[in-house]
Amino acid sequence: MVNLWYYIMRAYLKIGLFFLHKKITVIGKENIPKKGAVLFIGNHQNALIDAILIPITTKREIHFLTRASAFNGKLITRFLSSLNMIPVYRIRDGIGTIEKNIAVFEQCFEILKDEKAIEIFAEGNHHLKRQILPLKKGFARIILGTLQKYPDLEIQIVPIGLNYDSHLNFPSSVSIHYGKPIVANNYINIENPDVRFSKIINKVTSALKELTLHIEDSKNYDEIIHKLNILNVDYTKPIEANKLVESINSISVETTIKKKEINWLAPIHLIAKLNSIIPLLIWRYIKSSINDIVFTNTYRFALITTLFPLFYLIQTGIAYYIFNLKYALIYLVSSIVLGIITTKTMEVNQ
């Protein structure tokens, strides 16, 4: 049965991401299985934005494994559940809550048995590092449990590289690279399972490292990033970026002052800001109180999909009350056009 609410919300969130990002590029859509049991596994560098980008760039209806702390209250729980989100409990949620994951895993077994799709970020937590962190075993345990219960089922893993030119600033660009499917059955022995799941974890890790920039040298990480920035690397092109990192030590890098180009659309950007002055002031206040900066774009996205359109609708209503419907519609359309021009042409600096 089609979850109409899911598809309505997906369309709305897609519009929000359009106004959040300067450019969204999708590579490898042909690697997404049209049917069958699938685990979408991606790197995790931008909190909720990562989770949303995958379902809005694939036609598959996806179930999400989400941190249990997000399910705060009955109304929020019902809302998140309606969007196919499933709570996962961690030690930080309390030792007593870990047992609840047994029921969560059983739910995942049935979802895969029905040949549906699940999205999981196997690194276990979000971060700002341009590297793949060691993967957790959770996804492999789900696969093992499903195959032990349904041994004839084929489960495919689609590795995904999410690549942002900027994790925190606006308007950033992002590329989503879908890798070739991995048949999980080939890496899991259901009769005599490897409790470390070395084969499947290594396979998925290798795939992810090819689909996003991975800086293996943690000791010199900051220095490498500094050099890449001087070389003006395009982080949304991971293949080229990884090749550059391989030869970074042999490249002579000289710091030069870049000549700032004139953005002739700056006056339009200023008008857009003035037209959104109240939401922008609220955003400035909220931004200063964000404890985990990885959530910066998540909060920004939340305002783009709620506060900003609400503000424009109120302004439209005022214009209608003072003038007439014609001028109210002109204002509303102008606000949308200003938003599009600003998002797609502004430099990444805010």
C-alpha positions, 0 to 999 in steps of 0.5 A: 500500500502506498504511503501517500503522506510519505510522498507528500512530505518527500515532495515538500522536503525536496522543495526545502532542500532546493532552497537550502542548496546552491546545487544538488548533483546525483551520480549513479542513479542507475545503481539503485535497485528498482526492487528487492531488499536494500540497505542504503548505507552512507557517510554521515557529515551533515546530521538530518540533511544526510538522511533527507537527501537520500530519499528525495533522490531515489524513487524507493520508499525508505525506512530510516533508522533514527536515534531514539532521542529524537522520539520525544513525546507522543505527537513527535513519535507519531509524526516521525513514525508516519515518515517511516522513521524507526528509533534506535537506542544507544548506550547514551540513551540508558543501558536499560533501553538497549534491549528495545533494539531487539524489537527494532531489529525484528522490525527491520527483518520484516521490512527487508523480507517484504523487499523494502529499503532501509537507510542507515548511517553505519559510522554510528554518529555524524561528524565534520571529518572528511573521512570514513570513520570505522563502521559499526556492526549494526547493519551487518547484524540486521543482515545476518538476522534477516538471512537467518530468518529468511535464508532465500532472501537476497539483500543488496547494499547500496553504498552512498557518498555524500559530498558537501563543499561546505558542511555549515555554510549557506548556500552549499552544494552537495553531490550524492554518489550512489555506488554499485550494489553489493550482494550482502549474502556473499559476505555473510555466513549464516551457519558459522557467522563471523561476529566481527563481520570483517568481510562485509564491513571492509567491503562497505568501507572500501566502497564508501572511501571511493564515493567520498573524500577520505583522508586516511592520514589523521595526524596531518589531517588539518594540514591536508585540508589546508592545502586542499583549500588553497588548491581550491579543490571541489569537494563535491567531486570525490574521485578527483579530490582523492587523487589529489590527496594521494599526491598532496605531499609532492605538490608545492602549495603557495598561499596567495591572496585570491582576488575577490570577484564582483558579484553583480547580483549583490543588490538582489541579495540585499533586497532578499535579505531586507525582505526576510529581515525578521526570519533572518534575525530569528535565525541569527539568534537560534544559530548562536545557541546551537550546541552541536554545530553539525546540526547547523544546516538542519536548523537552517533547513527547519526554518527554510521549510517553516518560518520563512514561508510562513513569514512570506504568507503573512506579508502576502496577507498584509499586502492583500489587506492594504492593497488588493489580491493583484499586489499580494500575488506580485509580492509573493511571487517576487519573494519566491524569485528573490529566494531562488536567485539568492540561493543559486547565485550567492557565494558560500559565506554565511 
